[in-house]
Amino acid sequence: MTWPYYLKTRDKKSLEQFLRETIALCAPLSARLNHAQLSSPVEATGNYSYVCDRTHGSNYLLLGDAYTFIDPVFSSGVMLAMHSAFVGADTVDTCLRHPQRAAAALKKFDYTMRLGPKAFSWFIYRVTNPTMRNMFMQPRNIFRVKEALLSVLAGDVYGETPIRGPLLLFKGLYFATSALNFRRTLKAWRARKRNIRAVDETGAAMN
Ligand SMILES: Cc1cc2nc3c(=O)[nH]c(=O)nc-3n(C[C@H](O)[C@H](O)[C@H](O)COP(=O)(O)OP(=O)(O)OC[C@H]3O[C@@H](n4cnc5c(N)ncnc54)[C@H](O)[C@@H]3O)c2cc1C
């Protein structure tokens, strides 16, 4: 994992050279990859998360990656794609068999499609900040919050088990811990803001 600004310091180096130099920055990684060989040319892409404005339209549904792709940090993509296929199949079935219920079925489909990625994104967006890092490194199971968190990360994001209370508590603890460590929170927020900024093609800040 690295900050976007670092990736933009590549300048005119080839992708392969930049990759090799980046690996060399980490001695243990470099040692582990000492005898590794490239199996294909090095390729690069930007942030590959995206989300469509809509989940469906006239005679089509957007399933899986066709609707959204979120950072695979919690390995959620296949589960979300498969779940969307189940919900999509039910929705199409209802639209064909009971056209009068189509609008309600599509509304439910839309809600479900947005729910899963949103639940994971809340954690993905915060996972690298100090508050979340400390909570992960010193886990405690007060009011079963640890179980609720594990349940979410295992894919329980559609409200089929009673984890809503403990999960809200987890988020409350997160915000309370952030507020109690206000200076650290502010510092992390500023660092993030500094790191995620507009840069020109040479890597220099544009503002
Ligand atoms: C680097 C990376 C790491 C990832 N790691 C994980 C992970 O650890 N765990 C996890 O759960 N998810 C992970 N994902 C996400 C996961 O792979 C996807 O979210 C998931 O595969 C989406 O499934 P899908 O069926 O929507 O799309 P896809 O799996 O992309 O399936 C779409 C299929 O449609 C085919 N196709 C495209 N166009 C046409 C056409 N015109 N005609 C016919 N066929 C076509 C494609 O060839 C493809 O086979 C990762 C993704 C990436 C990029």
The ligand as an SDF file (V2000), in Angstrom:
LIG
                    3D

 53 58  0  0  0  0  0  0  0  0999 V2000
   -6.3690   -7.0200   -8.4860 C   0  0  0  0  0  0  0  0  0  0  0  0
   -7.7040   -7.5300   -8.0210 C   0  0  0  0  0  0  0  0  0  0  0  0
   -7.7640   -8.2900   -6.8740 C   0  0  0  0  0  0  0  0  0  0  0  0
   -8.9800   -8.7700   -6.4210 C   0  0  0  0  0  0  0  0  0  0  0  0
   -9.0270   -9.5360   -5.2960 N   0  0  0  0  0  0  0  0  0  0  0  0
  -10.1910  -10.0450   -4.8840 C   0  0  0  0  0  0  0  0  0  0  0  0
  -10.2340  -10.9230   -3.7750 C   0  0  0  0  0  0  0  0  0  0  0  0
   -9.2260  -11.2200   -3.1320 O   0  0  0  0  0  0  0  0  0  0  0  0
  -11.4380  -11.4020   -3.3900 N   0  0  0  0  0  0  0  0  0  0  0  0
  -12.6020  -11.0740   -4.0500 C   0  0  0  0  0  0  0  0  0  0  0  0
  -13.6660  -11.5180   -3.6550 O   0  0  0  0  0  0  0  0  0  0  0  0
  -12.5670  -10.2620   -5.1240 N   0  0  0  0  0  0  0  0  0  0  0  0
  -11.4120   -9.7600   -5.5680 C   0  0  0  0  0  0  0  0  0  0  0  0
  -11.3840   -8.9430   -6.6590 N   0  0  0  0  0  0  0  0  0  0  0  0
  -12.6560   -8.5450   -7.2900 C   0  0  0  0  0  0  0  0  0  0  0  0
  -13.3350   -9.6620   -8.0780 C   0  0  0  0  0  0  0  0  0  0  0  0
  -12.4090  -10.2640   -8.9470 O   0  0  0  0  0  0  0  0  0  0  0  0
  -14.5060   -9.0660   -8.8690 C   0  0  0  0  0  0  0  0  0  0  0  0
  -15.2350   -8.1840   -8.0470 O   0  0  0  0  0  0  0  0  0  0  0  0
  -15.4220  -10.1560   -9.3880 C   0  0  0  0  0  0  0  0  0  0  0  0
  -14.7010  -11.0410  -10.1930 O   0  0  0  0  0  0  0  0  0  0  0  0
  -16.5700   -9.5450  -10.1790 C   0  0  0  0  0  0  0  0  0  0  0  0
  -17.3070  -10.5450  -10.8210 O   0  0  0  0  0  0  0  0  0  0  0  0
  -18.1510  -10.2040  -12.1040 P   0  0  0  0  0  0  0  0  0  0  0  0
  -18.8420  -11.4710  -12.4760 O   0  0  0  0  0  0  0  0  0  0  0  0
  -18.9870   -8.9940  -11.8690 O   0  0  0  0  0  0  0  0  0  0  0  0
  -17.1070   -9.7680  -13.2150 O   0  0  0  0  0  0  0  0  0  0  0  0
  -15.9550  -10.6430  -13.8810 P   0  0  0  0  0  0  0  0  0  0  0  0
  -15.4160  -11.6540  -12.9250 O   0  0  0  0  0  0  0  0  0  0  0  0
  -15.0180   -9.6450  -14.4760 O   0  0  0  0  0  0  0  0  0  0  0  0
  -16.7200  -11.4340  -15.0230 O   0  0  0  0  0  0  0  0  0  0  0  0
  -17.1310  -10.8020  -16.2010 C   0  0  0  0  0  0  0  0  0  0  0  0
  -16.9280  -11.7990  -17.3320 C   0  0  0  0  0  0  0  0  0  0  0  0
  -17.5630  -11.2730  -18.4930 O   0  0  0  0  0  0  0  0  0  0  0  0
  -16.6920  -11.5050  -19.5920 C   0  0  0  0  0  0  0  0  0  0  0  0
  -17.0450  -10.5270  -20.6380 N   0  0  0  0  0  0  0  0  0  0  0  0
  -16.7430   -9.2150  -20.6730 C   0  0  0  0  0  0  0  0  0  0  0  0
  -17.2400   -8.6570  -21.7840 N   0  0  0  0  0  0  0  0  0  0  0  0
  -17.8840   -9.6270  -22.4570 C   0  0  0  0  0  0  0  0  0  0  0  0
  -18.6090   -9.6580  -23.6760 C   0  0  0  0  0  0  0  0  0  0  0  0
  -18.7920   -8.5640  -24.4280 N   0  0  0  0  0  0  0  0  0  0  0  0
  -19.1370  -10.8200  -24.0640 N   0  0  0  0  0  0  0  0  0  0  0  0
  -18.9920  -11.9320  -23.3060 C   0  0  0  0  0  0  0  0  0  0  0  0
  -18.3050  -11.9680  -22.1400 N   0  0  0  0  0  0  0  0  0  0  0  0
  -17.7660  -10.8290  -21.7190 C   0  0  0  0  0  0  0  0  0  0  0  0
  -15.3070  -11.3450  -19.0450 C   0  0  0  0  0  0  0  0  0  0  0  0
  -14.3750  -12.0040  -19.8560 O   0  0  0  0  0  0  0  0  0  0  0  0
  -15.4620  -12.0040  -17.6780 C   0  0  0  0  0  0  0  0  0  0  0  0
  -15.2040  -13.3910  -17.7390 O   0  0  0  0  0  0  0  0  0  0  0  0
  -10.1720   -8.4760   -7.1420 C   0  0  0  0  0  0  0  0  0  0  0  0
  -10.0870   -7.7240   -8.3170 C   0  0  0  0  0  0  0  0  0  0  0  0
   -8.8750   -7.2440   -8.7450 C   0  0  0  0  0  0  0  0  0  0  0  0
   -8.8130   -6.4550  -10.0220 C   0  0  0  0  0  0  0  0  0  0  0  0
  1  2  1  0
  2  3  1  0
  2 52  2  0
  3  4  2  0
  4  5  1  0
  4 50  1  0
  5  6  2  0
  6  7  1  0
  6 13  1  0
  7  8  2  0
  7  9  1  0
  9 10  1  0
 10 11  2  0
 10 12  1  0
 12 13  2  0
 13 14  1  0
 14 15  1  0
 14 50  1  0
 15 16  1  0
 16 17  1  0
 16 18  1  0
 18 19  1  0
 18 20  1  0
 20 21  1  0
 20 22  1  0
 22 23  1  0
 23 24  1  0
 24 25  2  0
 24 26  1  0
 24 27  1  0
 27 28  1  0
 28 29  2  0
 28 30  1  0
 28 31  1  0
 31 32  1  0
 32 33  1  0
 33 34  1  0
 33 48  1  0
 34 35  1  0
 35 36  1  0
 35 46  1  0
 36 37  1  0
 36 45  1  0
 37 38  2  0
 38 39  1  0
 39 40  1  0
 39 45  2  0
 40 41  1  0
 40 42  2  0
 42 43  1  0
 43 44  2  0
 44 45  1  0
 46 47  1  0
 46 48  1  0
 48 49  1  0
 50 51  2  0
 51 52  1  0
 52 53  1  0
M  END
$$$$
